[in-house]
């Protein structure tokens, strides 16, 4: 429950958790990649080695690079194109009061507290070292050139990203 999902606040919260737990941490489930980065910074500052598994979300470039060097275990990636296409179609259908095609939603709805809203629930993808190329690079979310800057070139070579 990190305010504004602030990496700096996440680092501070993780420092407090490490103190309270005597640096005994089995893993970190972070709300997004920024807060994962904050937690990792706190653990590195505390000298934890090896780092426990840390998860994030959003496939931020820094997270992909942390995954390559073993600081972050994985990130949750949601492919942008299908998400944007579905959101645009649903918004249009709701605006024009058209019936949302059942084949688009599979009949799924989410209750917003007032009504059941037709919803497209897409499958998120766990991105780890082993599938960076087949997910975010293949989708064009990040390029190998963006990921494999000088500081990460050796890790990219090891993982076959070239």
DSSP file (Angstrom, degrees, kcal/mol; ACC not computed):
  #  RESIDUE AA STRUCTURE BP1 BP2  ACC     N-H-->O    O-->H-N    N-H-->O    O-->H-N    TCO  KAPPA ALPHA  PHI   PSI    X-CA   Y-CA   Z-CA
    1    1 A X              0   0    0      0, 0.0     2,-0.5     0, 0.0     3,-0.0   0.000 360.0 360.0 360.0  52.2    0.0    0.0    0.0
    2    2 A X    >   -     0   0    0      1,-0.1     3,-2.2     2,-0.0     8,-0.1  -0.644 360.0-111.5 -79.0 120.3    2.7    2.4   -1.0
    3    3 A X  G >  S-     0   0    0     -2,-0.5     3,-1.8     1,-0.3     6,-0.2  -0.259  95.9  -7.6 -54.9 131.7    1.4    5.9   -1.6
    4    4 A X  G 3  S-     0   0    0      1,-0.3    -1,-0.3     5,-0.1     3,-0.2   0.627 111.0 -89.0  57.1  15.2    1.5    6.9   -5.3
    5    5 A X  G <  S-     0   0    0     -3,-2.2     2,-0.4     1,-0.2    -1,-0.3   0.877  70.0-177.6  51.0  40.7    3.5    3.7   -5.9
    6    6 A X    <>  -     0   0    0     -3,-1.8     4,-2.7     1,-0.1    -1,-0.2  -0.553  29.2-149.9 -75.3 123.8    6.6    5.8   -5.2
    7    7 A X  H  > S+     0   0    0     -2,-0.4     4,-2.4     1,-0.2     5,-0.2   0.891 100.4  51.8 -58.7 -39.1    9.9    3.9   -5.6
    8    8 A X  H  > S+     0   0    0      2,-0.2     4,-2.1     1,-0.2    -1,-0.2   0.916 111.7  45.7 -64.1 -42.2   11.4    6.1   -2.9
    9    9 A X  H  > S+     0   0    0      2,-0.2     4,-2.9     1,-0.2    -2,-0.2   0.892 111.3  53.0 -67.0 -38.8    8.6    5.4   -0.5
   10   10 A X  H  X S+     0   0    0     -4,-2.7     4,-2.5     2,-0.2    -2,-0.2   0.893 108.0  51.2 -62.7 -39.0    8.8    1.7   -1.3
   11   11 A X  H  X S+     0   0    0     -4,-2.4     4,-2.4     2,-0.2    -2,-0.2   0.929 111.4  47.4 -62.8 -44.5   12.5    1.7   -0.5
   12   12 A X  H  X S+     0   0    0     -4,-2.1     4,-2.0     2,-0.2    -2,-0.2   0.921 112.9  48.3 -62.0 -45.3   11.8    3.4    2.8
   13   13 A X  H  X S+     0   0    0     -4,-2.9     4,-2.3     1,-0.2    -1,-0.2   0.885 111.6  50.2 -63.6 -38.4    9.0    0.9    3.6
   14   14 A X  H  X S+     0   0    0     -4,-2.5     4,-2.9     2,-0.2    -1,-0.2   0.886 107.2  54.0 -68.7 -37.8   11.3   -2.0    2.7
   15   15 A X  H  X S+     0   0    0     -4,-2.4     4,-2.0     2,-0.2    -2,-0.2   0.919 110.5  47.3 -59.8 -42.7   14.0   -0.6    4.9
   16   16 A X  H  X S+     0   0    0     -4,-2.0     4,-2.5     2,-0.2    -2,-0.2   0.905 112.2  49.5 -64.7 -41.6   11.5   -0.6    7.8
   17   17 A X  H  X S+     0   0    0     -4,-2.3     4,-2.3     2,-0.2    -2,-0.2   0.913 109.0  52.2 -64.4 -42.2   10.4   -4.1    7.0
   18   18 A X  H  <>S+     0   0    0     -4,-2.9     5,-3.1     2,-0.2     6,-0.3   0.904 110.8  47.9 -61.0 -41.2   14.0   -5.4    6.9
   19   19 A X  H ><5S+     0   0    0     -4,-2.0     3,-1.1     3,-0.2    -2,-0.2   0.943 113.6  46.7 -63.0 -47.8   14.6   -3.9   10.3
   20   20 A X  H 3<5S+     0   0    0     -4,-2.5    -2,-0.2     1,-0.2    -1,-0.2   0.818 118.7  41.9 -64.6 -30.9   11.4   -5.4   11.7
   21   21 A X  T ><5S-     0   0    0     -4,-2.3     3,-1.8    -5,-0.2    -1,-0.2   0.264 109.5-118.2-101.1  10.7   12.2   -8.8   10.1
   22   22 A X  T < 5S-     0   0    0     -3,-1.1    -3,-0.2    -4,-0.3    -4,-0.1   0.877  71.2 -61.7  52.0  41.1   16.0   -8.8   11.0
   23   23 A X  T 3 <S+     0   0    0     -5,-3.1     2,-1.0    -6,-0.2    -1,-0.3   0.646 101.6 137.4  62.8  18.0   16.7   -8.9    7.2
   24   24 A X    <   +     0   0    0     -3,-1.8     2,-0.4    -6,-0.3    -1,-0.2  -0.794  21.4 154.4 -98.7  97.9   14.9  -12.3    6.9
   25   25 A X        -     0   0    0     -2,-1.0     3,-0.1     1,-0.1    27,-0.1  -0.988  30.0-171.2-127.9 129.3   12.9  -11.9    3.7
   26   26 A X  S    S-     0   0    0     -2,-0.4    27,-0.6     1,-0.3     2,-0.3   0.703  71.0 -29.9 -90.6 -22.3   11.8  -14.9    1.5
   27   27 A X  E     -a   53   0A   0     25,-0.2     2,-0.4     2,-0.0    -1,-0.3  -0.951  52.2-122.5 177.9 165.3   10.4  -12.8   -1.3
   28   28 A X  E     -a   54   0A   0     25,-2.5    27,-2.6    -2,-0.3     2,-0.8  -0.988   9.9-164.7-131.6 123.2    8.8   -9.5   -2.3
   29   29 A X  E     -a   55   0A   0     -2,-0.4     2,-0.3    25,-0.2    27,-0.1  -0.893  23.0-169.9-104.2 100.0    5.5   -9.2   -4.2
   30   30 A X        -     0   0    0     25,-1.3     6,-0.1    -2,-0.8     3,-0.1  -0.668  29.1-130.6 -98.8 148.3    5.5   -5.5   -5.4
   31   31 A X  S    S-     0   0    0     -2,-0.3     2,-0.3     1,-0.1    25,-0.1   0.808  87.2  -7.8 -66.4 -31.5    2.6   -3.7   -6.9
   32   32 A X  S  > S-     0   0    0     23,-0.2     4,-1.9    24,-0.1    26,-0.2  -0.927  79.8 -91.0-154.2 178.2    4.6   -2.5   -9.9
   33   33 A X  H  > S+     0   0    0     24,-2.2     4,-2.4    -2,-0.3     5,-0.1   0.822 119.2  58.0 -69.5 -30.4    8.2   -2.4  -11.2
   34   34 A X  H  > S+     0   0    0     23,-0.3     4,-1.8     2,-0.2    -1,-0.2   0.934 109.5  43.2 -63.9 -45.5    8.9    1.0   -9.6
   35   35 A X  H  > S+     0   0    0      2,-0.2     4,-2.3     1,-0.2    -1,-0.2   0.840 111.2  56.1 -70.3 -31.1    8.1   -0.3   -6.1
   36   36 A X  H  X S+     0   0    0     -4,-1.9     4,-2.6     2,-0.2    -2,-0.2   0.924 106.4  50.9 -61.9 -42.9   10.0   -3.5   -6.9
   37   37 A X  H  X S+     0   0    0     -4,-2.4     4,-2.4     1,-0.2    -2,-0.2   0.886 109.2  50.5 -61.5 -39.7   13.0   -1.3   -7.7
   38   38 A X  H  X S+     0   0    0     -4,-1.8     4,-1.9     2,-0.2    -1,-0.2   0.913 111.1  48.1 -63.7 -43.0   12.7    0.5   -4.4
   39   39 A X  H  X S+     0   0    0     -4,-2.3     4,-2.3     1,-0.2    -2,-0.2   0.904 111.5  50.4 -64.0 -41.5   12.5   -2.7   -2.5
   40   40 A X  H  X S+     0   0    0     -4,-2.6     4,-2.7     1,-0.2     5,-0.2   0.910 107.8  53.3 -63.5 -42.5   15.6   -4.0   -4.3
   41   41 A X  H  X S+     0   0    0     -4,-2.4     4,-2.3     1,-0.2    -1,-0.2   0.903 109.8  48.7 -59.4 -41.3   17.5   -0.8   -3.5
   42   42 A X  H  X S+     0   0    0     -4,-1.9     4,-1.6     2,-0.2    -1,-0.2   0.914 112.2  47.8 -65.4 -42.8   16.7   -1.3    0.2
   43   43 A X  H  <>S+     0   0    0     -4,-2.3     5,-2.4     2,-0.2     4,-0.4   0.892 112.1  49.1 -67.7 -38.6   17.8   -4.9    0.2
   44   44 A X  H ><5S+     0   0    0     -4,-2.7     3,-1.3     1,-0.2    -1,-0.2   0.914 110.0  51.6 -64.9 -41.6   21.0   -4.1   -1.6
   45   45 A X  H 3<5S+     0   0    0     -4,-2.3    -1,-0.2     1,-0.3    -2,-0.2   0.825 108.5  52.1 -63.3 -30.7   21.7   -1.3    0.8
   46   46 A X  T 3<5S-     0   0    0     -4,-1.6    -1,-0.3    -5,-0.1    -2,-0.2   0.502 117.5-116.2 -83.5  -4.3   21.2   -3.8    3.7
   47   47 A X  T < 5 +     0   0    0     -3,-1.3     2,-0.3    -4,-0.4    -3,-0.2   0.679  51.3 168.3  80.7  18.2   23.6   -6.2    2.1
   48   48 A X      < -     0   0    0     -5,-2.4     2,-0.3     4,-0.0    -1,-0.2  -0.509  20.5-152.6 -67.7 124.8   21.2   -9.0    1.4
   49   49 A X  S    S+     0   0    0     -2,-0.3     2,-0.2     1,-0.3     3,-0.0  -0.939  73.7  23.5-151.7 128.2   22.8  -11.5   -0.9
   50   50 A X  S    S-     0   0    0     -2,-0.3    -1,-0.3     1,-0.1     2,-0.1   0.624  95.8-127.5 -72.3 161.3   21.5  -13.3   -2.8
   51   51 A X        -     0   0    0     19,-0.2     3,-0.1    -2,-0.2    -2,-0.1  -0.485  23.3-117.5 -70.8 144.2   18.4  -11.2   -3.2
   52   52 A X        -     0   0    0      1,-0.2   -25,-0.2    -2,-0.1    21,-0.1  -0.332  49.3 -71.7 -72.5 166.0   15.2  -13.1   -2.6
   53   53 A X  E     -a   27   0A   0    -27,-0.6   -25,-2.5    19,-0.1     2,-0.4  -0.373  54.3-167.5 -59.9 134.5   12.7  -13.3   -5.6
   54   54 A X  E     -a   28   0A   0    -27,-0.2    19,-1.7    -3,-0.1    20,-1.5  -0.992   2.1-162.7-126.7 131.9   11.1  -10.0   -6.3
   55   55 A X  E     +ab  29  74A   0    -27,-2.6   -25,-1.3    -2,-0.4     2,-0.2  -0.790  12.8 167.7-110.6 157.9    8.1   -9.5   -8.6
   56   56 A X  E     - b   0  75A   0     18,-1.1    20,-1.1    -2,-0.3     2,-0.3  -0.741  22.3-126.5-145.2-165.0    6.8   -6.4  -10.3
   57   57 A X  E    S+ b   0  76A   0     18,-0.3   -24,-2.2    -2,-0.2   -23,-0.3  -0.982  72.3  46.8-154.9 144.2    4.3   -5.4  -12.9
   58   58 A X  S    S-     0   0    0     18,-3.1    19,-0.1    -2,-0.3    20,-0.0   0.201  88.6-110.9 111.2  -8.7    4.4   -3.2  -16.1
   59   59 A X        -     0   0    0     17,-0.3    -1,-0.1     1,-0.1    18,-0.1   0.884  47.7-172.7  54.2  42.5    7.5   -4.5  -17.8
   60   60 A X     >  -     0   0    0     -3,-0.2     4,-2.3     1,-0.1     3,-0.3  -0.338  33.4-116.0 -62.5 148.9    9.4   -1.2  -17.3
   61   61 A X  H  > S+     0   0    0      1,-0.2     4,-2.3     2,-0.2     5,-0.2   0.910 116.1  52.2 -55.1 -46.2   12.8   -1.1  -19.0
   62   62 A X  H  > S+     0   0    0      1,-0.2     4,-2.2     2,-0.2    -1,-0.2   0.861 109.0  51.7 -60.7 -34.6   14.6   -0.9  -15.7
   63   63 A X  H  > S+     0   0    0     -3,-0.3     4,-2.7     2,-0.2    -1,-0.2   0.916 107.4  50.9 -68.5 -42.8   12.8   -4.0  -14.5
   64   64 A X  H  X S+     0   0    0     -4,-2.3     4,-2.1     1,-0.2    -2,-0.2   0.910 112.1  48.1 -60.7 -40.7   13.7   -6.0  -17.6
   65   65 A X  H  X S+     0   0    0     -4,-2.3     4,-1.5     2,-0.2    -1,-0.2   0.888 110.5  50.7 -67.2 -38.5   17.3   -5.0  -17.1
   66   66 A X  H  <>S+     0   0    0     -4,-2.2     5,-2.4     1,-0.2     6,-1.1   0.884 108.9  52.9 -65.1 -36.7   17.1   -6.0  -13.4
   67   67 A X  H ><5S+     0   0    0     -4,-2.7     3,-1.3     4,-0.2    -2,-0.2   0.932 105.8  54.2 -62.2 -44.9   15.7   -9.3  -14.5
   68   68 A X  H 3<5S+     0   0    0     -4,-2.1    -1,-0.2     1,-0.3    -2,-0.2   0.858 112.5  42.2 -58.2 -37.1   18.6   -9.8  -16.8
   69   69 A X  T 3<5S-     0   0    0     -4,-1.5    -1,-0.3    -5,-0.1    -2,-0.2   0.374 118.3-108.8 -96.2   6.3   21.1   -9.3  -14.1
   70   70 A X  T < 5S+     0   0    0     -3,-1.3    -3,-0.2    -4,-0.4   -19,-0.2   0.607  88.0 113.3  85.1  12.0   19.2  -11.4  -11.5
   71   71 A X  S   <S+     0   0    0     -5,-2.4     2,-0.4     1,-0.2    -4,-0.2   0.801  80.9  35.3 -85.1 -29.2   18.0   -8.6   -9.2
   72   72 A X        -     0   0    0     -6,-1.1    -2,-0.3    -9,-0.2    -1,-0.2  -0.981  68.6-153.7-124.7 136.4   14.3   -9.0  -10.0
   73   73 A X        -     0   0    0    -19,-1.7    56,-0.4    -2,-0.4     2,-0.3   0.944  66.8 -22.4 -76.9 -47.6   12.8  -12.4  -10.8
   74   74 A X  E     -b   55   0A   0    -20,-1.5   -18,-1.1    54,-0.1     2,-0.3  -0.976  46.5-145.5-157.3 166.6    9.9  -11.4  -13.0
   75   75 A X  E     -bC  56 127A   0     52,-1.6    52,-3.0    -2,-0.3     2,-0.6  -0.977  27.5-117.9-134.7 150.3    7.4   -8.7  -14.1
   76   76 A X  E     -bC  57 126A   0    -20,-1.1   -18,-3.1    -2,-0.3     2,-0.5  -0.795  33.0-165.0 -88.8 125.3    3.8   -9.0  -15.1
   77   77 A X  E     - C   0 125A   0     48,-3.2    48,-2.9    -2,-0.6     2,-0.5  -0.935  11.9-168.0-115.1 132.5    3.4   -7.9  -18.8
   78   78 A X        -     0   0    0     -2,-0.5    46,-0.1    46,-0.2    -2,-0.0  -0.972  32.8-118.3-118.6 115.2    0.1   -7.0  -20.4
   79   79 A X     >  -     0   0    0     -2,-0.5     4,-1.3    44,-0.3     5,-0.1  -0.287  20.6-147.5 -56.7 127.0    0.4   -6.7  -24.1
   80   80 A X  H  > S+     0   0    0      1,-0.2     4,-3.1     2,-0.2     5,-0.3   0.895  86.0  57.9 -67.8 -44.5   -0.6   -3.2  -25.0
   81   81 A X  H  > S+     0   0    0      1,-0.2     4,-2.8     2,-0.2     5,-0.2   0.943 110.3  40.1 -60.3 -53.5   -2.2   -3.7  -28.5
   82   82 A X  H  > S+     0   0    0      1,-0.2     4,-2.3     2,-0.2    -1,-0.2   0.878 117.1  51.5 -64.2 -33.4   -4.9   -6.2  -27.4
   83   83 A X  H  X S+     0   0    0     -4,-1.3     4,-2.3     2,-0.2    -2,-0.2   0.931 113.2  43.8 -66.0 -44.7   -5.6   -4.2  -24.2
   84   84 A X  H  X S+     0   0    0     -4,-3.1     4,-2.6     2,-0.2     5,-0.2   0.907 113.7  50.6 -67.2 -42.3   -5.9   -0.9  -26.2
   85   85 A X  H  X S+     0   0    0     -4,-2.8     4,-2.3    -5,-0.3    -2,-0.2   0.927 113.0  45.6 -62.1 -44.8   -8.1   -2.5  -28.9
   86   86 A X  H  X S+     0   0    0     -4,-2.3     4,-2.7    -5,-0.2     5,-0.2   0.919 113.2  49.8 -64.9 -43.4  -10.4   -4.0  -26.4
   87   87 A X  H  X S+     0   0    0     -4,-2.3     4,-2.5    -5,-0.2    -2,-0.2   0.914 111.7  48.4 -62.7 -42.7  -10.7   -0.8  -24.3
   88   88 A X  H  X S+     0   0    0     -4,-2.6     4,-2.4     2,-0.2    -1,-0.2   0.923 113.1  47.2 -64.1 -44.1  -11.4    1.3  -27.4
   89   89 A X  H  X S+     0   0    0     -4,-2.3     4,-2.7    -5,-0.2    -2,-0.2   0.924 113.6  47.5 -65.0 -43.9  -14.1   -1.1  -28.6
   90   90 A X  H  X S+     0   0    0     -4,-2.7     4,-2.6     2,-0.2     5,-0.2   0.909 112.1  49.9 -63.4 -41.8  -15.8   -1.4  -25.2
   91   91 A X  H  X S+     0   0    0     -4,-2.5     4,-2.6    -5,-0.2    -2,-0.2   0.922 112.4  47.7 -63.0 -43.3  -15.7    2.4  -24.8
   92   92 A X  H  X S+     0   0    0     -4,-2.4     4,-2.6     2,-0.2     6,-0.3   0.938 112.5  48.6 -62.3 -47.0  -17.3    2.9  -28.2
   93   93 A X  H  <>S+     0   0    0     -4,-2.7     5,-2.2     1,-0.2     4,-0.4   0.901 114.0  46.0 -61.9 -41.4  -20.0    0.3  -27.5
   94   94 A X  H ><5S+     0   0    0     -4,-2.6     3,-0.6     3,-0.2    -1,-0.2   0.904 113.1  50.1 -68.2 -40.3  -20.8    1.8  -24.1
   95   95 A X  H 3<5S+     0   0    0     -4,-2.6    -2,-0.2     1,-0.2    -1,-0.2   0.900 117.4  39.1 -63.9 -41.9  -20.9    5.3  -25.6
   96   96 A X  T 3<5S-     0   0    0     -4,-2.6    -1,-0.2    -5,-0.2    -2,-0.2   0.403 109.7-122.8 -89.9   3.3  -23.1    4.4  -28.5
   97   97 A X  T < 5 +     0   0    0     -3,-0.6    -3,-0.2    -4,-0.4     2,-0.2   0.784  58.4 155.3  58.1  29.9  -25.2    2.1  -26.2
   98   98 A X      < -     0   0    0     -5,-2.2     2,-0.5    -6,-0.3    -1,-0.2  -0.500  52.7-101.0 -79.7 154.9  -24.4   -0.8  -28.5
   99   99 A X        -     0   0    0     -2,-0.2     2,-0.3    -3,-0.1    -1,-0.1  -0.655  37.2-121.0 -76.4 126.9  -24.5   -4.3  -27.2
  100  100 A X        -     0   0    0     -2,-0.5     5,-0.1     1,-0.1    -1,-0.1  -0.541  35.8-105.2 -68.9 127.9  -21.0   -5.5  -26.5
  101  101 A X    >>  -     0   0    0     -2,-0.3     3,-1.3     1,-0.2     4,-1.3  -0.312  20.4-139.2 -58.3 130.6  -20.4   -8.6  -28.6
  102  102 A X  H 3>>S+     0   0    0      1,-0.3     4,-2.5     2,-0.2     5,-0.7   0.835 101.9  60.8 -60.7 -33.3  -20.5  -11.7  -26.5
  103  103 A X  H 345S+     0   0    0      1,-0.2    -1,-0.3     2,-0.2    -2,-0.1   0.748 102.4  54.0 -68.4 -19.9  -17.6  -13.2  -28.4
  104  104 A X  H <45S+     0   0    0     -3,-1.3    -1,-0.2     1,-0.1    -2,-0.2   0.885 121.8  26.2 -77.8 -39.6  -15.5  -10.2  -27.3
  105  105 A X  H ><5S-     0   0    0     -4,-1.3     3,-1.7    15,-0.1    16,-0.2   0.579  94.1-131.6 -99.3 -12.6  -16.2  -10.6  -23.6
  106  106 A X  T 3<5S-     0   0    0     -4,-2.5    -3,-0.2     1,-0.3    -4,-0.1   0.761  70.8 -65.5  63.5  22.0  -16.9  -14.3  -23.5
  107  107 A X  T 3 <S+     0   0    0     -5,-0.7    -1,-0.3     1,-0.3     2,-0.2   0.560  99.6 147.0  77.0   7.7  -19.9  -13.3  -21.4
  108  108 A X    <   +     0   0    0     -3,-1.7    11,-2.4    11,-0.3     2,-0.3  -0.540  21.8 177.5 -82.8 142.7  -17.6  -12.1  -18.6
  109  109 A X  E     -D  118   0B   0      9,-0.3     2,-0.4    -2,-0.2     9,-0.2  -0.935  20.9-146.7-135.6 160.5  -18.6   -9.1  -16.5
  110  110 A X  E     -D  117   0B   0      7,-2.1     7,-2.6    -2,-0.3     2,-0.5  -1.000  21.5-131.0-127.1 130.0  -17.2   -7.2  -13.5
  111  111 A X  E     -D  116   0B   0     -2,-0.4     5,-0.2     5,-0.2    -2,-0.0  -0.702  15.3-168.3 -83.6 124.2  -19.5   -5.7  -11.0
  112  112 A X        -     0   0    0      3,-2.3    -1,-0.1    -2,-0.5     4,-0.1   0.228  58.8 -90.0 -94.8  13.7  -18.5   -2.1  -10.2
  113  113 A X  S    S+     0   0    0      2,-0.3     3,-0.1     1,-0.0    -2,-0.1   0.179 124.4  47.4  98.3 -16.4  -20.8   -1.9   -7.2
  114  114 A X  S    S-     0   0    0      1,-0.5     2,-0.3     0, 0.0    -3,-0.1   0.607 119.9  -6.8-123.5 -30.5  -23.8   -0.7   -9.2
  115  115 A X  S    S-     0   0    0     -5,-0.1    -3,-2.3     2,-0.0     2,-0.6  -0.984  71.7 -91.4-160.6 164.6  -24.0   -3.0  -12.2
  116  116 A X  E     -D  111   0B   0     -2,-0.3     2,-0.5    -5,-0.2    -5,-0.2  -0.785  42.5-157.2 -84.6 123.3  -22.3   -5.8  -14.1
  117  117 A X  E     -D  110   0B   0     -7,-2.6    -7,-2.1    -2,-0.6    -2,-0.0  -0.892  22.6-112.8-106.4 126.1  -20.1   -4.2  -16.7
  118  118 A X  E     -D  109   0B   0     -2,-0.5     2,-0.4    -9,-0.2    -9,-0.3  -0.334  46.4-170.0 -55.0 134.4  -19.1   -6.3  -19.8
  119  119 A X        -     0   0    0    -11,-2.4     2,-0.7   -14,-0.1   -11,-0.3  -0.980  29.7-145.4-138.1 141.7  -15.4   -6.9  -19.5
  120  120 A X        -     0   0    0     -2,-0.4     2,-0.8   -37,-0.1   -15,-0.1  -0.933  20.3-163.4-102.5 114.8  -12.6   -8.3  -21.5
  121  121 A X        -     0   0    0     -2,-0.7     2,-0.2   -16,-0.2    -2,-0.0  -0.856   9.6-164.3-105.0 102.4  -10.2  -10.1  -19.2
  122  122 A X        -     0   0    0     -2,-0.8     2,-0.6     1,-0.1    -2,-0.0  -0.505  24.3-107.5 -87.3 155.1   -6.9  -10.6  -20.9
  123  123 A X        -     0   0    0     -2,-0.2   -44,-0.3     1,-0.0     2,-0.1  -0.711  30.2-140.7 -86.3 119.5   -4.2  -13.0  -19.8
  124  124 A X        -     0   0    0     -2,-0.6     2,-0.5   -46,-0.1   -46,-0.2  -0.389  14.8-134.4 -73.4 158.9   -1.2  -11.3  -18.2
  125  125 A X  E     -C   77   0A   0    -48,-2.9   -48,-3.2    -2,-0.1     2,-0.7  -0.958   4.1-136.0-120.2 130.4    2.2  -12.8  -19.0
  126  126 A X  E     -C   76   0A   0     -2,-0.5     2,-0.6   -50,-0.2   -50,-0.2  -0.763  23.1-155.5 -82.5 117.7    5.0  -13.5  -16.5
  127  127 A X  E     +C   75   0A   0    -52,-3.0   -52,-1.6    -2,-0.7     2,-0.2  -0.865  23.6 159.9-100.3 121.5    8.2  -12.2  -18.0
  128  128 A X    >>  -     0   0    0     -2,-0.6     3,-1.4   -54,-0.2     4,-0.6  -0.671  59.1 -82.7-123.6-179.3   11.4  -13.8  -16.7
  129  129 A X  G >4 S+     0   0    0    -56,-0.4     3,-0.7     1,-0.3     4,-0.3   0.874 124.9  59.4 -51.4 -38.2   14.9  -14.1  -18.1
  130  130 A X  G 34 S+     0   0    0      1,-0.2    -1,-0.3     2,-0.1     4,-0.1   0.646 113.8  30.4 -74.2 -15.1   13.8  -17.1  -20.2
  131  131 A X  G <> S+     0   0    0     -3,-1.4     4,-0.9     2,-0.1     5,-0.3   0.235  77.8 109.8-131.4  19.0   11.1  -15.4  -22.2
  132  132 A X  T X<>S+     0   0    0     -3,-0.7     5,-1.9    -4,-0.6     3,-0.8   0.938  86.9  46.2 -57.0 -47.6   12.1  -11.7  -22.6
  133  133 A X  I 34>S+     0   0    0     -4,-0.3     5,-1.2     1,-0.2    -1,-0.2   0.879 113.1  48.9 -64.6 -38.6   12.8  -12.2  -26.3
  134  134 A X  I 345S+     0   0    0      3,-0.2    -1,-0.2    -4,-0.1    -2,-0.2   0.527 124.0  26.7 -81.5  -5.5    9.5  -14.1  -27.0
  135  135 A X  I <X5S+     0   0    0     -4,-0.9     4,-2.4    -3,-0.8     6,-0.2   0.616 128.7  18.0-118.5 -84.8    7.3  -11.6  -25.2
  136  136 A X  I  4>S+     0   0    0     -4,-0.3     5,-2.0    -5,-0.3     6,-1.2   0.838 129.2  45.0 -69.9 -33.5    8.3   -7.9  -24.9
  137  137 A X  I >4<S+     0   0    0     -5,-1.9     3,-1.2     3,-0.2    -1,-0.2   0.943 114.3  48.9 -72.8 -47.0   10.9   -7.9  -27.7
  138  138 A X  T 34<S+     0   0    0     -5,-1.2    -2,-0.2    -6,-0.4    -1,-0.2   0.878 112.5  49.0 -58.5 -39.0    8.6   -9.9  -30.0
  139  139 A X  T 3<5S-     0   0    0     -4,-2.4    -1,-0.3    -6,-0.1    -2,-0.2   0.587 112.9-120.0 -76.8 -10.0    5.7   -7.5  -29.3
  140  140 A X  T < 5S+     0   0    0     -3,-1.2    -3,-0.2    -4,-0.4     3,-0.1   0.653  75.7 129.4  78.8  15.0    7.9   -4.5  -29.9
  141  141 A X  S   <S+     0   0    0     -5,-2.0     2,-0.3     1,-0.3    -4,-0.2   0.937  84.5   2.3 -67.3 -46.2    7.4   -3.2  -26.4
  142  142 A X  S    S-     0   0    0     -6,-1.2    -2,-0.3   -82,-0.0    -1,-0.3  -0.974  78.5-132.6-133.3 150.4   11.1   -2.8  -25.9
  143  143 A X     >  -     0   0    0     -2,-0.3     4,-2.4    -3,-0.1     5,-0.2  -0.628  24.7-115.1 -96.5 161.5   13.9   -3.4  -28.4
  144  144 A X  H  > S+     0   0    0     -2,-0.2     4,-3.2     1,-0.2    -1,-0.1   0.884 118.6  56.5 -59.5 -38.2   17.1   -5.4  -27.8
  145  145 A X  H  4 S+     0   0    0      1,-0.2    -1,-0.2     2,-0.2    -3,-0.0   0.900 108.4  45.9 -62.4 -40.7   19.0   -2.2  -28.3
  146  146 A X  H >4 S+     0   0    0      1,-0.2     3,-0.5     2,-0.1    -2,-0.2   0.918 118.6  41.6 -67.2 -42.9   17.0   -0.4  -25.6
  147  147 A X  H 3< S+     0   0    0     -4,-2.4     2,-1.1     1,-0.2    -2,-0.2   0.914 110.1  57.3 -70.1 -43.7   17.4   -3.3  -23.2
  148  148 A X  T 3<  +     0   0    0     -4,-3.2    -1,-0.2    -5,-0.2    -2,-0.1  -0.314  69.8 156.2 -95.1  52.5   21.0   -4.1  -23.9
  149  149 A X    X>  -     0   0    0     -2,-1.1     3,-2.2    -3,-0.5     4,-0.8  -0.161  65.1 -82.2 -64.9 172.8   22.7   -0.8  -23.1
  150  150 A X  G >4 S+     0   0    0      1,-0.3     3,-0.9     2,-0.2     4,-0.4   0.836 130.0  55.1 -50.7 -42.0   26.4   -1.0  -22.2
  151  151 A X  G 34 S+     0   0    0      1,-0.2    -1,-0.3     2,-0.1     4,-0.2   0.704 117.8  35.4 -66.6 -18.3   25.7   -1.8  -18.5
  152  152 A X  G <> S+     0   0    0     -3,-2.2     4,-2.5     2,-0.1    -1,-0.2   0.332  84.6 103.6-117.9   5.0   23.6   -4.9  -19.5
  153  153 A X  H <X S+     0   0    0     -3,-0.9     4,-2.4    -4,-0.8     5,-0.2   0.892  82.7  49.1 -58.5 -43.6   25.4   -6.1  -22.7
  154  154 A X  H  > S+     0   0    0     -4,-0.4     4,-2.3     1,-0.2    -1,-0.2   0.918 112.7  47.3 -64.7 -43.0   27.1   -9.0  -20.9
  155  155 A X  H  > S+     0   0    0      2,-0.2     4,-2.0     1,-0.2    -1,-0.2   0.886 111.4  52.0 -65.5 -38.0   23.9  -10.2  -19.4
  156  156 A X  H  <>S+     0   0    0     -4,-2.5     5,-3.0     2,-0.2     4,-0.5   0.918 109.4  49.3 -63.2 -43.0   22.1   -9.8  -22.7
  157  157 A X  H ><5S+     0   0    0     -4,-2.4     3,-1.2     1,-0.2    -2,-0.2   0.926 109.7  51.7 -62.3 -44.2   24.8  -11.9  -24.4
  158  158 A X  H 3<5S+     0   0    0     -4,-2.3    -1,-0.2     1,-0.3    -2,-0.2   0.877 113.8  44.1 -58.8 -38.7   24.5  -14.6  -21.7
  159  159 A X  T 3<5S-     0   0    0     -4,-2.0    -1,-0.3    -5,-0.1    -2,-0.2   0.406 117.7-111.2 -89.9   2.3   20.7  -14.7  -22.2
  160  160 A X  T < 5 +     0   0    0     -3,-1.2     2,-0.9    -4,-0.5    -3,-0.2   0.711  68.7 143.1  77.8  20.0   21.0  -14.7  -26.0
  161  161 A X      <       0   0    0     -5,-3.0    -1,-0.2    -6,-0.2    -2,-0.1  -0.835 360.0 360.0 -93.6 106.4   19.5  -11.2  -26.5
  162  162 A X              0   0    0     -2,-0.9    -1,-0.2    -3,-0.1    -5,-0.1   0.318 360.0 360.0-148.5 360.0   21.5   -9.7  -29.4
